[in-house]
């Protein structure tokens, strides 16, 4: 069995895990931007509908955060499923 292939697959899997974490942090950052914008909208502007705009930004923030959590957990599950196939995949295929 080619050990370089196994190492390459494991390193690719680690890069995939790090990319998933980076994507989740991007969702978190975007959610925090919307939350900060929503909280500070009344202090920066003197609009008539400031409270409505504040609530809209906070709802968008929560929805982005919820989407990020769902995406992260779904991808993490797919990555852990793919991790089973590294290594002795030829042996498992031949045994069937």
CORLINRA-V739937 format. One record per residue. SS is DSSP state (2 for helix, 1 for strand, 0 for the rest). OMEGA is omega in degrees with one decimal (none if undefined). D_FIRST is the distance of its C-alpha to the first C-alpha in whole Angstrom. Layout:
<<SS & OMEGA & D_FIRST> <SS & OMEGA & D_FIRST>>
This chain:
<<0 & -177.0 & 0> <0 & -178.0 & 4> <2 & 176.7 & 6> <2 & 178.8 & 9> <2 & 179.3 & 8> <2 & 178.7 & 9> <2 & 179.7 & 12> <2 & 178.7 & 13> <2 & 178.6 & 13> <2 & 178.0 & 15> <2 & 176.2 & 17> <2 & 178.1 & 18> <2 & 177.6 & 19> <2 & 176.5 & 21> <2 & 178.9 & 23> <2 & 177.5 & 24> <2 & 179.8 & 25> <2 & 177.2 & 27> <2 & 177.7 & 28> <2 & 178.5 & 29> <2 & 178.5 & 31> <2 & 178.1 & 33> <2 & 177.5 & 34> <2 & 178.5 & 36> <2 & 175.5 & 37> <2 & 175.3 & 39> <2 & 179.8 & 40> <2 & 179.3 & 42> <2 & 179.5 & 43> <2 & 178.0 & 45> <2 & 178.8 & 46> <2 & 176.0 & 48> <2 & 178.6 & 49> <2 & 178.8 & 51> <2 & 178.8 & 52> <2 & 177.9 & 54> <2 & -179.9 & 55> <2 & -178.8 & 57> <2 & -173.7 & 58> <2 & -176.2 & 60> <2 & 179.9 & 61> <2 & -178.8 & 64> <2 & -176.0 & 65> <2 & -177.7 & 64> <0 & 177.2 & 66> <0 & -179.3 & 69> <0 & -179.0 & 69> <0 & -177.6 & 70> <0 & -178.3 & 67> <2 & 179.7 & 65> <2 & 179.1 & 64> <2 & 178.6 & 63> <2 & 177.7 & 61> <2 & 179.9 & 60> <2 & 178.7 & 59> <2 & 178.9 & 57> <2 & 179.2 & 55> <2 & 176.9 & 54> <2 & 176.8 & 53> <2 & 178.7 & 51> <2 & -179.9 & 49> <2 & 179.2 & 48> <2 & 176.3 & 47> <2 & 178.3 & 44> <2 & 179.2 & 43> <2 & 177.0 & 43> <2 & 178.3 & 41> <2 & 178.9 & 39> <2 & 178.0 & 38> <2 & 179.5 & 37> <2 & -179.6 & 35> <2 & -177.7 & 33> <2 & 178.4 & 33> <2 & 179.8 & 32> <2 & 178.3 & 29> <2 & 177.9 & 28> <2 & 178.1 & 27> <2 & 179.3 & 25> <2 & 179.6 & 23> <2 & 175.3 & 23> <2 & 179.8 & 22> <2 & -178.0 & 19> <2 & 180.0 & 18> <0 & -172.2 & 17> <0 & 179.0 & 14> <0 & 174.3 & 12> <0 & -173.5 & 9> <0 & -177.9 & 8> <2 & 178.1 & 10> <2 & 179.4 & 9> <2 & 179.0 & 10> <2 & -179.1 & 13> <2 & -178.8 & 14> <2 & -177.3 & 14> <2 & -177.5 & 16> <0 & none & 19>>
